Amino acid sequence: MGGSLIGNPEAVLSKVSEAGDADSETVIFLEQEKLLEVVSSSAAGLIITTGEYAPQLPGKNLLVVEKPYFALMLLITYWQKLENMNRSYIIHPSAVVANDIRYEGEVSIAPNVVIGKGCVLGKGVIISEGCSIAENVSIGAGTMLYPHVCIYEDCIIGRNCIIHSGCVIGADGFGFMLLEGTQQKIPQVGNVEIGDYVEIGANSCIDRATLGTTKIGKGTKIDNLVQIGHNCIIGEQSIVCALVGLAGSTIVGDYVYLAGQVGAAGHITIGNRAMVGAQSGVVNNVPEDARYFGSPAMDAGEMKRIMASQKHLPEMSRAFQKAKKNSSEQA
């Protein structure tokens, strides 16, 4: 974590919490002045803070760093890694696992998991209770599946991914064609490929491609309750917030931010490093580095001017009606 330690180097620390809940074995952090009072009265065993606040915390055990919150996150990550090192990698007797599974190292398979034939599981994979893994699925080393994740056949999951409970990876894309008064299903025979270090929130769905592959790039983070349609491509290190819906064949670039409830019409491209504001409806391509919001989504500067003008609409309407009336009377 770096930084400078002030106080007792022999303190025993075992947990993190908010300042009000801390005891002598707890690590907390301070980087905002409004929390100084509650932190200074805390019983925490270590306070991670900046040089600005250290003089105001006399008698406390301090770790002085440039970015306290980030330092705390490093500590939590380190502790989690220690916990995983002590994990027992076993296959529970109740799991139904095909005989031809290829293991590339120790794995942990919890009760009531079902894994189809032809699958490949990387070293350190953890599959929690009730997960269903169909045939010919590949899961990279270090990936964690929380309970009741469902992965359909032929999908590829990268290394060190986190997939939270209730996710469905590789379900059929929503493809139908109206023929002679009946909606005919278009077969969905592609797959889903998820890059390394991707995290997918609870109850999100990523549909398999009609043909080809639906792709999620390395390091991208997807929130809860997100729908990604067939043949979509999301680049690397992008952020997709809760309730986003991407219709089929949407292309999202690298380092893109899609805020909550953004909807994309499909067959459009959102360029690298673009940001789209909450509840926006994207119906056309978004250029690289753009800032868009609204429905339909447009340049943020233009949308702000429109919103600023909207509050004057009642006054403008009254003036228009008055002018219209006067013009009619003069005629």
C-alpha positions in Angstrom: 0.0 0.0 0.0 3.0 2.3 0.5 2.7 5.4 2.7 4.1 6.2 6.1 3.0 4.5 9.3 2.5 6.6 12.5 1.8 4.8 15.7 1.9 1.2 16.9 3.4 -1.1 14.3 2.4 -4.2 16.4 -1.3 -3.5 16.1 -3.4 -6.5 15.1 -5.8 -5.7 12.2 -8.3 -8.2 10.8 -11.2 -6.3 9.2 -12.6 -3.1 7.6 -15.7 -1.2 8.4 -17.3 2.3 8.6 -15.8 4.5 11.3 -18.9 4.3 13.6 -18.7 0.5 13.6 -14.9 0.1 14.1 -13.1 -1.5 17.0 -9.4 -2.0 17.8 -8.9 -4.6 15.0 -10.6 -2.5 12.3 -9.1 -0.5 9.4 -11.0 2.6 8.2 -10.1 5.5 6.0 -10.5 9.3 5.9 -10.2 11.6 2.9 -13.1 14.0 3.4 -13.3 16.7 6.0 -17.0 16.2 6.7 -16.0 12.8 8.2 -13.2 14.0 10.4 -15.3 14.3 13.6 -16.7 10.7 13.4 -13.3 9.3 12.4 -11.5 11.1 15.2 -13.9 9.6 17.8 -13.6 6.1 16.3 -12.0 3.2 18.1 -10.4 1.9 14.9 -7.0 0.2 15.1 -5.7 2.0 11.9 -6.9 5.0 10.0 -5.7 5.4 6.4 -5.6 9.1 5.6 -3.7 11.9 3.9 -1.0 14.2 5.2 -3.6 16.9 5.4 -5.6 15.2 8.1 -2.9 13.4 10.0 -2.1 16.3 12.3 -5.7 16.4 13.3 -5.7 12.8 14.6 -3.3 12.8 17.5 -2.7 9.5 19.3 -4.2 7.4 16.5 -2.5 4.7 14.5 -2.3 6.2 11.0 -1.2 5.1 7.5 -0.5 8.3 5.6 -0.9 7.9 1.8 -1.9 10.0 -1.2 -5.2 8.1 -2.0 -6.7 6.6 1.2 -9.7 5.0 -0.4 -7.6 3.3 -3.1 -5.2 2.1 -0.5 -8.0 0.5 1.5 -9.2 -1.2 -1.7 -5.7 -2.7 -2.1 -5.8 -4.0 1.4 -9.2 -5.6 1.0 -8.0 -7.2 -2.3 -4.9 -8.6 -0.6 -7.0 -10.1 2.2 -9.3 -11.7 -0.3 -6.4 -13.3 -2.1 -5.2 -14.7 1.2 -8.6 -16.2 1.8 -8.7 -17.8 -1.6 -5.2 -19.3 -1.1 -6.7 -21.3 1.9 -9.7 -22.5 0.0 -10.3 -26.2 -0.3 -10.6 -27.1 -4.0 -13.0 -30.0 -4.0 -15.7 -31.4 -6.2 -18.9 -32.0 -4.2 -20.4 -35.4 -4.5 -23.8 -34.0 -5.5 -22.3 -32.3 -8.5 -23.1 -33.9 -11.9 -20.0 -33.6 -14.0 -19.3 -35.2 -17.4 -16.5 -37.7 -17.5 -14.5 -35.9 -20.2 -14.1 -32.6 -18.4 -10.5 -31.2 -18.8 -9.1 -29.7 -15.7 -6.1 -27.4 -16.0 -5.5 -27.4 -12.2 -7.4 -27.6 -9.0 -11.0 -26.4 -9.2 -13.9 -26.0 -6.7 -17.3 -27.3 -7.7 -20.1 -26.8 -5.1 -23.2 -28.8 -4.5 -25.8 -29.3 -7.2 -23.7 -28.0 -10.1 -24.2 -29.6 -13.5 -21.4 -29.5 -16.1 -21.8 -30.9 -19.6 -19.4 -32.8 -21.7 -16.4 -31.3 -23.4 -15.9 -28.4 -21.0 -12.5 -27.0 -20.0 -12.0 -25.6 -16.5 -8.9 -23.5 -15.8 -6.8 -23.6 -12.6 -8.5 -22.1 -9.6 -12.0 -21.9 -11.1 -14.7 -21.7 -8.5 -18.2 -22.7 -9.4 -20.8 -22.1 -6.7 -24.0 -23.9 -5.8 -26.6 -24.6 -8.4 -24.7 -23.4 -11.5 -25.4 -25.0 -14.9 -22.7 -25.3 -17.4 -23.7 -26.7 -20.8 -21.5 -28.6 -23.3 -18.2 -27.4 -24.7 -17.9 -24.4 -22.4 -14.4 -23.0 -21.6 -13.8 -21.2 -18.3 -10.4 -19.5 -17.8 -8.2 -19.8 -14.7 -9.2 -17.9 -11.6 -12.8 -17.2 -12.7 -15.5 -17.2 -10.0 -19.1 -18.1 -10.7 -21.6 -17.3 -7.9 -24.7 -19.4 -7.3 -27.2 -20.2 -10.1 -25.2 -18.9 -13.0 -26.2 -20.5 -16.3 -23.8 -20.8 -19.2 -25.1 -22.2 -22.5 -23.1 -24.5 -24.8 -20.0 -23.4 -26.7 -19.4 -20.2 -24.7 -16.0 -19.0 -23.7 -15.3 -17.3 -20.4 -11.9 -15.7 -19.9 -9.5 -15.7 -16.9 -10.1 -14.0 -13.6 -13.7 -13.1 -14.4 -16.5 -12.7 -11.8 -20.0 -13.7 -12.8 -22.6 -13.0 -10.1 -25.8 -14.9 -9.2 -28.5 -15.4 -11.7 -26.5 -14.5 -14.8 -27.4 -16.2 -18.1 -24.6 -16.3 -20.7 -25.4 -17.6 -24.1 -29.2 -17.8 -24.2 -30.8 -17.4 -27.6 -30.8 -14.0 -29.2 -34.3 -12.4 -29.7 -34.7 -13.2 -33.3 -38.1 -13.8 -35.0 -39.5 -13.3 -38.5 -43.2 -12.8 -39.3 -44.2 -15.3 -42.0 -47.8 -15.9 -43.0 -49.1 -14.4 -39.8 -46.8 -16.4 -37.5 -43.7 -15.4 -35.7 -41.1 -17.9 -36.8 -38.0 -18.4 -34.6 -34.6 -17.6 -36.3 -32.1 -20.2 -35.1 -29.4 -18.8 -32.9 -26.3 -20.9 -33.5 -23.4 -18.5 -32.5 -21.8 -18.2 -29.1 -20.6 -15.7 -26.4 -17.0 -14.9 -25.8 -16.1 -13.0 -22.6 -12.5 -11.6 -22.2 -10.3 -11.7 -19.1 -11.0 -9.7 -16.0 -14.7 -9.1 -16.9 -17.2 -8.7 -14.1 -20.9 -9.3 -14.7 -23.5 -8.2 -12.2 -26.4 -10.3 -10.9 -29.3 -11.3 -13.2 -27.7 -9.9 -16.3 -28.1 -11.6 -19.6 -25.7 -11.8 -22.6 -27.3 -13.5 -25.6 -25.5 -15.7 -28.1 -25.0 -14.5 -31.6 -27.3 -15.6 -34.4 -24.2 -16.4 -36.4 -20.7 -15.7 -35.1 -19.9 -14.4 -31.6 -21.3 -11.9 -29.1 -18.1 -10.4 -27.5 -17.3 -8.7 -24.2 -13.7 -7.2 -24.1 -11.0 -7.5 -21.5 -11.6 -5.7 -18.2 -15.2 -4.5 -19.0 -17.5 -4.2 -16.0 -21.2 -4.9 -16.4 -23.7 -4.0 -13.6 -26.8 -5.9 -12.5 -29.9 -6.4 -14.7 -28.2 -5.6 -18.0 -29.4 -7.0 -21.3 -26.9 -7.5 -24.1 -28.4 -8.7 -27.3 -27.2 -11.1 -30.0 -24.0 -10.2 -32.0 -23.2 -7.2 -29.8 -19.5 -6.3 -29.3 -18.3 -4.4 -26.3 -14.7 -3.3 -26.2 -12.1 -3.3 -23.4 -12.4 -1.5 -20.0 -15.9 -0.2 -20.6 -18.5 0.4 -17.9 -22.1 -0.7 -18.5 -24.4 0.4 -15.6 -27.6 -1.2 -14.3 -30.6 -1.6 -16.6 -28.8 -0.9 -19.8 -30.3 -2.6 -22.8 -28.3 -3.1 -26.0 -30.3 -4.4 -29.0 -28.7 -6.8 -31.4 -25.5 -5.9 -33.3 -24.7 -2.8 -31.2 -20.9 -2.1 -31.2 -19.5 -0.4 -28.1 -15.9 0.7 -28.2 -13.1 0.7 -25.5 -13.4 2.8 -22.3 -17.0 3.7 -23.0 -19.3 4.6 -20.1 -23.0 3.8 -20.4 -25.0 5.1 -17.4 -28.1 3.5 -16.0 -31.1 2.7 -18.2 -29.3 3.6 -21.4 -31.0 1.9 -24.4 -29.4 1.3 -27.8 -31.5 0.7 -30.9 -29.2 -1.9 -32.4 -26.9 -1.9 -35.5 -25.2 1.3 -34.2 -21.7 2.1 -33.0 -20.8 3.9 -29.9 -17.2 5.1 -30.3 -14.2 4.7 -28.0 -14.3 6.7 -24.8 -17.8 8.0 -25.4 -20.1 8.7 -22.4 -23.8 8.3 -22.5 -26.0 9.8 -19.7 -28.6 8.0 -17.7 -31.9 7.0 -19.4 -30.7 8.0 -22.8 -32.1 6.5 -26.0 -29.3 6.0 -28.5 -30.7 5.7 -32.1 -27.7 6.8 -34.1 -24.0 6.3 -34.0 -22.1 8.1 -31.3 -18.6 9.5 -32.2 -15.5 8.8 -30.3 -14.9 10.9 -27.1 -18.5 12.3 -27.4 -20.7 13.1 -24.4 -24.3 12.3 -25.2 -27.6 12.2 -23.3 -31.3 12.5 -23.8 -33.9 10.6 -25.7 -33.1 10.6 -28.5 -29.5 11.0 -27.3 -27.6 14.0 -28.7 -24.6 16.0 -27.9 -24.6 16.9 -24.2 -24.0 20.6 -24.9 -26.9 20.8 -27.3 -29.2 18.9 -24.9 -28.3 21.2 -22.0 -29.4 24.2 -24.1 -32.6 22.5 -25.0 -33.3 21.6 -21.3 -32.5 25.2 -20.3 -35.0 26.5 -22.9 -37.8 24.1 -21.8 -38.5 26.0 -18.6 -39.4 29.0 -20.7 -42.0 27.1 -22.8 -45.1 28.1 -20.8 -44.1 31.8 -21.1 -43.3 31.5 -24.8 -46.6 29.7 -25.4 -48.6 32.4 -23.7 -46.8 35.1 -25.7 -47.4 33.2 -28.9 -51.1 32.7 -28.1 -51.4 36.4 -27.3 -49.7 37.5 -30.5 -51.9 35.1 -32.5 -55.0 36.6 -30.9 -53.9 40.2 -31.6 -53.1 39.3 -35.2 -56.6 37.7 -35.6 -58.3 40.8 -34.1 -56.4 43.2 -36.3 -57.4 41.2 -39.4 
